Structure formats: C-alpha cells, structure tokens
Amino acid sequence: MKIVITGVTKGLGRALAEYFIAEGHTVLGCGRAPDAILDLRFSHSAPHDFSVVDVAEPTKVELWAERIIGVHGAPDFLLNNAALMNTPAPLWKVPADEFSRLIDVNIKGVTNVIRAFVPAMISAKKGVIVNFSSGWGRSTAAEVAPYCATKWAIEGLTQALAQELPKGLAAIPLNPGIINTDMLQICFGKSAKSYPTAEEWSRTAAPFLLNLSAKDNGKSLSVMEG
C-alpha cells in the first residue's frame, strides 16, 4: 500500500510510519521539523519519501503532492494527522494568533492536503481518506475550546466530503483515542503517562486503518475509546 501521512515527524504520525514501513508498505510523509525529516530519510530510503512541508501553506502542499503523485501515483490511504493543540486557557485568554494558527493547521491544512491529493484518488477510482478527529471532536472540555472547535469542524467537513466522493472512495473522521503524546501532555500533564504510548497504540491502530475501505465511507469511527 502507498500511504500518505501528514505530521509524520512525531507522535501518532511517526509511530504509524514506522509500523507501516516494518510491514512492507510505502510511506510518503511530511512534517515541519527539518531535523526529524532528515532522520526519517536516513532511516528509511526509497521508495519511502519524506518532505518538509507545512500543511497550512497551500502552494507548498500542492507542489509536494504533485511530486509525490508524479513519482508514486495516487495513494491508497491519505492520513491527515497533522494538528496543533492550544495552550490550555479559557477561550477569552487564548491569543488571536494562536487561535488562528490552529485553524490554519487543523482545518485549512487538512483541506489543503485533500485538495492536492484527492483528484488523483478519484481518477484512480479508489482510496481511503482518514481525517484525524478526536474525542474532543465529539465532546468538549474547558480550556481547549480552540482545539475542540477545529476537531468538531473536521467531523463535519469529513461527513460532507464523504457525500461528495464517487463510489470506490471513502472519507472517515477518526477518533484515535487517548494516547500519551506530547500533545496530550500539554493538557493532561503527568497523568498522560497512564495512557498507551504512540508506539503501543500503533500496533492496534495501523491494522485498524488498513482494514478501512469504501464500505466505511462517512462513518465516524474510533480506534480506542478512553
């Protein structure tokens, strides 16, 4: 399988990439951290492909996708994983620029990647688009209103996309569950350690993802409930 993953440099994206590669799949990933991308390139040579791309920049996403599709063809799976968490605070205390950055990455970034890759998937008449949502895309909590807003948006955006796709494709909003990542530690502090690591999670999540198909189009799914 050819699998595109955004936010591949750490957390869930990195754990999934390592699992998929170990299982013989081709991973085509992007992230914002040059050092981490370089490390992935050294660790995993061609046909795997890793690029420094900020999904919030549409022109760079378009150029990246054009190159990836030109070399590898349309992906079988498109995993929109890249996202940011706001620094926990009451909504009225969240700086405007911080809120805007979450919108740019968590919503616009997902749309930029969809715009760049999905036409090729439609032409290929197959493919699964998984937009990573959250438990906070289906519920809420204090001091994470910006993050909640973006993940509720992902749920609606993905449901609408599912209605637009032709037969043979699927768009799925996915709640990965509660996993001990840097993002969770921002919110949960030391208690984050009581949850599975990204590597532990990937052993359940990766097979789950590979089992998704057109029959799952439009379903709001979860890997792990927590």
VENHUVEN-V910555 format. One record per residue. PHI is phi in whole degrees, -180 to 180 (999 if undefined). Layout:
phi=<PHI	PHI>
This chain:
phi=<999	-102	-125	-92	-131	-93	63	-86	-83	-158	60	-63	-62	-67	-63	-65	-58	-62	-66	-61	-63	-62	-91	94	-90	-98	-107	-122	-124	-140	-164	-93	-93	-58	-63	-69	-65	-62	-62	-64	-64	-69	-76	-137	-81	-53	-84	-66	-146	-128	-133	-83	-145	-95	-64	-76	-106	-60	-66	-68	-63	-62	-65	-62	-63	-60	-69	-62	-67	-63	-88	-110	83	-67	-73	-80	-132	-121	-107	-86	-103	-59	-164	-119	-113	-77	-66	-54	-172	-56	-53	-71	-103	-78	-59	-59	-69	-69	-61	-62	-65	-63	-61	-63	-87	-76	-113	-63	-62	-61	-67	-59	-70	-61	-59	-81	-106	-66	-55	-69	-69	-64	-62	-78	63	-163	136	-122	-106	-115	-101	-69	-101	-172	-59	-85	-100	-132	-151	-139	-153	-66	73	-128	-57	-61	-64	-56	-58	-70	-78	-63	-63	-62	-59	-68	-59	-71	-61	-67	-59	-59	-76	-94	-73	-75	-56	104	-114	-145	-123	-134	-83	-119	-89	-73	101	-102	-128	-75	-123	-56	-65	-67	-64	-60	-94	-98	63	-64	-68	-60	-67	-82	-105	-61	-72	-61	-66	-64	-60	-61	-69	-94	-70	-62	-61	-59	-64	-66	-87	-75	-153	-58	-67	-97	-55	84	-83	-84	-114	-135	-82	-136	-85	-149>
